[in-house]
């Protein structure tokens, strides 16, 4: 099994060089060496290609372009972010993020960033989700110690690790050796992401861009419509923001919006500086049939993505195979046959998820080798696009399923 290995590269030369007290910041703007102290991880986990481009609309500057290659694809900085808790406890790690290509992942993606003490690692996973081309987001991760065994979180997301160990997490914060990013999402190699302004600075009170928001949806019990309302996570004036509701209409944050058609929508809130956009945050929501309304954003139960990254790297390295299956019919209406072709008898788990990643149908069966078919009832699914994930042993694949009523 291929895992992400953080190899300690400390050279003891009679004294230890500690990180200075100036907050580190990687803006990738240097015309001679835009990458600074960032470099691919040690083999076999440094299979990543990088470049720079501009402008980042959040600040108009140059940004880092990071692309996936076969195998583990980690890009790391071992020098600038050491001992974060010793010098910057109570501040935040900021980073700007944009998803260009998800290599067919097909689900809303939570941006994240990872820190390590050289042995163990912890990851801050953003609660906001993005999709390819949905826009830049700015995220801040708190540099805090655990409290009562619970890892720190804020309105932007939560620190995660697997397994959760508060004492180990606190050691990572106090004795940070590196910070790491990766474009790995799937077992194919088309992922492209942008990162910028990976900086340590005060969490509040510095007039940072803040377009974070929540959405509350209420479905009518007497009509076929759903009402959505934006709630800003900011003390700024509501007049500084505009909302793109994802169905071709725009409005302001004080006015609710009505959806008459069930489906998946990407809602974006843009913060303005005068009449010029300053930053934008987007959330993908699923508008269900009447009487099935819910909250589109939930920062609870965020999990560490590192196992999924390791699985993707293992598959890219050729140590795991993609599961061979077909969906018939597709588009489907009341049922879909999941046609498998296993090399040996085994258990197959099928999950059907909506655009937000919510599991709507889950089914597990023991299937014989060769060509077999598992029939899944889809009568209760509304018209739209779903993701069908099929897993057997160490193989897992996902395909899009269209439901047409």
PyMOL commands that set and color helices and strands:
alter all, ss='L'
color gray80, all
select helices_A, chain A and resi 84-88+166-174+238-240+306-316
alter helices_A, ss='H'
color red, helices_A
select strands_A, chain A and resi 25-26+38-40+46-56+61-77+92-101+112-116+121-126+137-142+153-154+157-160+178-182+192-201+213-219+226-232+241-244+250-251+257-259+263-273+276-287+325-328+335-342+346-353+359-367+370-377+384-392+395-403
alter strands_A, ss='S'
color yellow, strands_A
deselect
rebuild
show_as cartoon
